[in-house]
Amino acid sequence: MKVICSIEEFRRERAATPGSLGLVPTMGYLHEGHLSLVRRARAENAVSAVWIFVNATQFNEAADFAHYPRDEARDCRMLEQERVDLLFMPPPQEIYPPGFGTYVTVEGVTERLEGEFRPEHFLGVATVVTKFFNIMQPTCAYFGQKDAQQVLVIKKMVADLNIPVEVVVCPTVREPDGLAMSSRNVNLSPRQRHAALALYRALCLAQEQWARGNKDGEAIRRAMTALIQGEPLARIDYVSVAHPETLQELDRIEGGALVSLAVHIGRTRLIDNVVL
């Protein structure tokens, strides 16, 4: 595995590397969910690449950015074991040099759910992903379904700006008890880790209601909310049953829905979703 820290060096490497490049974007502190994306990128492309960059512009709170888990040495060992070809780990000043002042705004799908609670989040996501796509020139980029709204934002950005990248969405990887894998899970105490299962139970409840023929979006939202509120350590940001493309809340589910939620467990904010 070749580790690259400068834009100039990565561009030279990409120009000298023929064939398709499969990219896995990450902020590091890797887990099995990231590695599942890496394996697919390797299987489907001539060259596999990962970026590790904790992007300050997508954090709304400085404390959240400061507490985001980091362990570059551990990440490198994991990616070497997966036989990744290229790892791009630029320092912040390489991506945001002095005087940087250009940002990418995606309208519509950014204004709901995460957009309501993290107003600048998708501005940071769209900008940094555009920059890395321009630098790394991937053929395909692999994202997890757990970040469903982020995937919609990136797909819209790629389509609107005619960026020649195929966005590949891969299933959410879960722990044996159902908790979605996340780098933030390491911040949970044992009691909080148990409490976090309320998210998965609420999503399962929505699936059960749907399977039984319940098409009432508001009734499903209420049932999920009541379940989560039964966990004393949980504080809800949102529970959503929305159109899977526009993210508009549904009173009645006709063709399908994206069921998603964001919940604080202690100081740790977790998101998860299922598609009906």
N, C-alpha and C positions, 0 to 999 in steps of 0.2 A: 504494500500500500504506500502510495506517495502522498505525503502531507504537504500542502501548499498554503501559504499564508498571504500571498500578494496577488492582486488582480492581474498584474502583468505576467507573472509566472503561470497562473492558471490559463490565461488566454494562449500563451505559447504552447502549453501542454495540450489544450483542446485542439488547437490548429494542427498539431502533430499526431493527433489520435483519430484515426478513421473510424467510421461506423457509428451506430447509435449510442447515445449516452443516456442512461437511466439515472435520474437524480432523486435523492431522498433528502428533503429539507428538514432540518432539526434545529432545536436550541440546546441539544446536548442532554446530558444525564440520561443516557439511552436505556431503553427497556425492550422487552420482547415485542411490543407493538412496533417500535422503530425497526427492529431487526427483521420482522416479517416483511416490511416494506423493502428493506435492503435485499432480502432474498429474491423477492419478485423482480426488483430492478436488475439484479445480476442475471436472473434466468431469461429475461426478455430483451436484454441489450448487450451490445458488444463490450461496453464499458460501463462500470457502475461508479457513481460518485455520491458523496454525502457532503452536505454543508453543516457545520456546527457554528451557530452564531446566535448569542442571546441578544435579541434585538430590542434595545432600550425604547425605541419609538412606539412599540406596541403595548407597553406597560403604562397604565394610567396612574399608578402609584409607585413612587420611588422605592418604598419599602418592599413592594411585591417584586420589583426588579432585583433589589439587593438580596432578597431571600430565595430567589430562584436557584435550585440546586445546580452545582457545577462540579465536574470531575473529568477534566480533559484526558488525563492519563488513563483512567478507566474506560472512557469512550473509545480511545485509540486502540486499546487492547481488544475490546469487543469487536470493533470494525475489522481489525487485522484477522481475527478468528473467522470472520465472515468473508474474508478475502475480497474486501472492497478495493477497487483500483485507485480511486482518487478521493482524498479528504481535503476539503477546503475549509480552513479555519482562520479567517482574516481577523485582525484586531479591529476594534470599533472605528479608529481613525482612517482605516483603509476604506470602509464603506461609507462613513460620514465624515469626510474631510472638513477642515475649517472652511466656513462660507457655504456649506451645503444648504440648499433652500428649495429643493424641488420635490414635490410629493404627489402621489397618485391617489385620486379620489374615485371610489366606486360608489355610485348612488343606487338607491333602491334597497337592495338586500342587506346593506350595511346598517340600515336605520332602525331595525327591530332587534329584539332579543339581546345579543351581546352589545349591539350598538347603543342601546338605551342605557346600559350600565357601564360600558367602557367606551366613551364617546370617541376617543382618538385611536382606539385599538386597530380598526381595519385600515385607517390611513397608514399606520405603521406597517401593517402586514402587506398591503398592496404595494407600498413603496419598496420595501426590502425584497419582496418576491420578484418584482419587476427588475430590480437591480441584479439580483442573482441570476435570473433567467438571461439577462443581457450579458452578464459576465461568463456564465458557464455554458450557455448554448445547449441545454439539454434537448433530447428528442422527446423524452417522456419524463414527467415529474410525478412522484408517488406520494399520496396523502392518505391519512386514515379517516374513516367515516366518523370517528369520534368528534372531530372538528367539522361538523357538517356545514355550519354556516360559513366557516372559512373556505371550505371547498367551493361552495356556491359563489362566494366573492371572487375567488381566484379563477374559476371557470368563466365568470362574466368578464373579468378583466382581460383574460386571454382572448376571448371572443371579440370584445369591443376594440382592443388594441391590435388585433391581428398578430398576436405573438405565436410563432410556430412551435408550440409545445403541446403535447397531448397530456392532459391532466387525468391521471389514473387514480381512482378511488378504491381503497382496499378496506375490508371489513375491520370493525373495531375488535381489538384483541383484549380479552378479559382474563382476570384472575379466576381460579377455579370456583370461587364463590360469586362470581358475576361482576365484581367491581372492575370498571374499565381501567386499563393500565394507563398511568399518567406519571410523568416525572414528579409531579407535585405530591403524589401519594406518600413519598418518603417523609413529608412534613407532618403526617398524621400520627398521633399517639395511638397505642393499641385500642384505647376506648374510642377515639375518633375514627380509627380504621373500621371498627365494627359499626359505628353510627353511619359511616359513608355508604353502607349497603342499602340504606333507605332509597338512594337514587335508583339503584338497579331494581329494587322491589317495586318502586313506582312505575318504572318503565314496563316491567313485567305485567303489572296490573293493567296498564293501558293496552298491552297486547291481548291480555285475556278478555277485557271488555270488547275489544274490536272483534276477536274471534267469536264471541257470543252474539255478535250482530249489533252491538251498540255503536251507532254512528253519530251520537251527540257529542260534539267536541267539548262543549262547556261542561257537560256531566263528567267526561273523562278527566278534564283539567281539575275539577273539584275533588274527584276521588283521589287523584294523585297528590294534590295539595294536602288533603287531610291525612294521607298516609305519611307524608314527609313531616308534617307538623307534629305527628306523634313521636318523633325523635327529638329529644330535648336539645341535642347539640346542633341541630340543623337550622339554618336560616336561609329562606328561599329568596333568590333574586327573581327567577321566573320559572313558570311551568307552562309549556306551550304545546298546543296541538294545531299545527299550521300547514298551509299549502307547501308541498315539498320544494317548490321552485321560487315562489314569491315570498314565502314566510308570513303571509297574512293569516291571522288566526281564523280558524274554521268554526262556524256554528254547527255545521253538519258536514261530516266526512263523506265525500262522494267517491272520488277515484283513489284516494290514499292520503297520507299525511306524514309529516315529520313531527314526531313527538320528542321534545327536547326540554332540558332543564339545566339550571345553574343554581347550585346550592353551596353555601358556606358551611363547612364543618370546622368549628373553631376558627382559626385564621386562614384556613386553606379553602380556596374556592374551586369547586369541581364542576365539570360539565359532562353531559352524556346525552345520548339520544338513541332512538330506534325509528325505523321507517315502517309505517303500516302500509 
